[in-house]
C-alpha cells in the first residue's frame, strides 16, 4: 500500500542561488513562493554560501517564474543547472 500521492504529474526539483541569507528574509519570501501553486515544498539553506533555494514542484513550474517573483521582492535568484543521472 502506497501512502504517496499518486498524482500523474511529474515532480521536479529546482535549485536556485539566492541572497536570502537569514530567517527574516526567508519569512519575507514565504508569501511570494506560496503564491506559486505549482510549488509543493521549498527551503533555503542558510548555511550554504550561495543560500540555495530548493523547490519541489509539479512539472508545470517555469524556473523563470521563481526568478521573477523573487527579483520583484528585492532578492537575487538564479537557477542553477542540474544534471539528472550524474553521480
ABEGO torsion letter per residue (X at the ends): XBABBABABBBBBBBBBBABABAAAAAAAAAAAAABAABABBBBBAABAAGBBBBBBBAABBAAAAAAAAAAAGBBBBBBBBBBGBX
